[in-house]
Amino acid sequence: MEVIPAIDILGGQCVRLYQGDYGQVQTFDEDPVAVAQRWAEEGATRLHLVDLDGAKAGKPVNLQAIAAIAQSIDVPVQVGGGLRDRQSVADLLKVGVQRIILGTVAVEQPELVSQLCQEFPGKIVVGIDARNGKVATRGWLETSEVLATNLAQQMASAGVAAIIYTDIHRDGTLQGPNLEALRELCNAVEIPVIASGGVSSITDLFSLLALEPLGVAGAIVGRALYTGEVSLKEALRAVGSGRWQDVPPNFGSSAFA
C-alpha cells in the first residue's frame, strides 16, 4: 500500500486544518518546498498537495509553490484545490504535476470530468470529501445532498484513475480512518481508492492495509507525520511503498496510465 504524505498550502506555508476548518489552522513549516524535499528524501513514492487558498477561491492560488515542488523532486505529485476548469488542469500538468484531483466539479460539472479524463487519460483523480456520507464541495464550505458512493460510481464510469476518499469529521483529528465508510466505497467501485483523514499511527495504516484486497491502494497521511506520531520511514517499512501500478489488474487499465 502506498503511504502518501500530504502538504496543505495556505498563504504559501505548509499547514494543517482541523476537520477542514479554516479557522483552526496550524502552521508546520514556512517552506513547503523544503517539506516536499524532506518527504522525498525519506522515501515517499508520491506527494499529495492541496491548495487551500485555491479551494476557497475556486481557482489555483499557490501555483508558484506547487510548480517549485514538482520541479524540485523526482517523486510524482498529485494536486487538488480549486481546480474547476480545463485551463487550471492544463496549467498544472504543464509545470510537472502528475495527477490532478478534482472535487467540486465532480458534483457540479460531471461532464467536464468526463471530458478531462478523455483528454488527459490516467491523469484525473476525483477527491470525494464527505460529511456523514454526503459530499462536501467548495473547500468543504458547503455540503451537497449527493451520496459519496453514488458519486464514486458516476466518476468511475467517467474514467477517473482513482478516488481519494476523505471523511471530513476525521481529517486532522488523529482519530483513525473511517473504515466502515471505506469498505462501503470500495464495494461500490472497481477502481483504486486512496484513504485520507484521521491516520494517527502505524496501527491505523495496518487497518487500511487489511482493506487492500477490497481496493484501498494507498493512504494519505498529514498531521500525524508533522507531529511525529507517524514516522514516514517506519510507515513505509511497515505497510510497503507500493504504487498504484502494483494493484492487481482487475482494477482496470485506467489506473496504470
PEPEGI-V463255 format. One record per backbone hydrogen bond with DSSP energy under -1.0 kcal/mol. NH is the residue of the N-H (numbers start at 1). CO is the residue of the C=O. If there is no record, write none. Layout:
nh->NH co->CO
nh->NH co->CO
This chain:
nh->2 co->217
nh->4 co->219
nh->6 co->221
nh->7 co->48
nh->9 co->50
nh->10 co->13
nh->13 co->10
nh->14 co->29
nh->15 co->8
nh->16 co->26
nh->18 co->24
nh->19 co->171
nh->21 co->18
nh->24 co->21
nh->26 co->16
nh->28 co->14
nh->29 co->14
nh->35 co->31
nh->36 co->32
nh->37 co->33
nh->38 co->34
nh->39 co->35
nh->40 co->36
nh->41 co->37
nh->42 co->38
nh->43 co->40
nh->44 co->39
nh->47 co->76
nh->48 co->5
nh->49 co->78
nh->50 co->7
nh->51 co->80
nh->52 co->9
nh->52 co->50
nh->55 co->51
nh->56 co->52
nh->57 co->53
nh->58 co->54
nh->66 co->62
nh->67 co->63
nh->68 co->64
nh->69 co->65
nh->70 co->66
nh->71 co->67
nh->72 co->69
nh->78 co->47
nh->79 co->99
nh->80 co->49
nh->84 co->82
nh->89 co->85
nh->90 co->86
nh->91 co->87
nh->92 co->88
nh->93 co->89
nh->94 co->90
nh->95 co->91
nh->96 co->93
nh->97 co->92
nh->98 co->77
nh->99 co->77
nh->100 co->123
nh->101 co->79
nh->102 co->125
nh->106 co->103
nh->107 co->104
nh->108 co->104
nh->109 co->105
nh->112 co->109
nh->113 co->109
nh->114 co->110
nh->115 co->111
nh->116 co->112
nh->117 co->113
nh->118 co->114
nh->119 co->115
nh->120 co->116
nh->123 co->120
nh->125 co->100
nh->126 co->162
nh->127 co->102
nh->128 co->164
nh->130 co->166
nh->131 co->134
nh->134 co->131
nh->135 co->146
nh->136 co->129
nh->137 co->142
nh->141 co->138
nh->142 co->137
nh->144 co->135
nh->148 co->133
nh->151 co->147
nh->152 co->148
nh->153 co->149
nh->154 co->150
nh->155 co->151
nh->156 co->152
nh->157 co->153
nh->158 co->154
nh->160 co->155
nh->161 co->124
nh->163 co->192
nh->164 co->126
nh->165 co->194
nh->166 co->128
nh->167 co->196
nh->168 co->130
nh->170 co->167
nh->171 co->167
nh->173 co->170
nh->176 co->198
nh->179 co->177
nh->182 co->178
nh->183 co->179
nh->184 co->180
nh->185 co->181
nh->186 co->182
nh->187 co->183
nh->188 co->185
nh->193 co->215
nh->194 co->163
nh->195 co->218
nh->196 co->165
nh->205 co->201
nh->206 co->202
nh->207 co->203
nh->208 co->204
nh->209 co->205
nh->210 co->206
nh->211 co->208
nh->212 co->209
nh->214 co->211
nh->215 co->212
nh->216 co->211
nh->217 co->193
nh->219 co->2
nh->220 co->195
nh->221 co->4
nh->225 co->222
nh->226 co->222
nh->227 co->223
nh->230 co->224
nh->235 co->231
nh->236 co->232
nh->237 co->233
nh->238 co->234
nh->239 co->235
nh->240 co->236
nh->246 co->243
nh->247 co->244
nh->251 co->248
nh->252 co->249
nh->255 co->252
nh->256 co->253
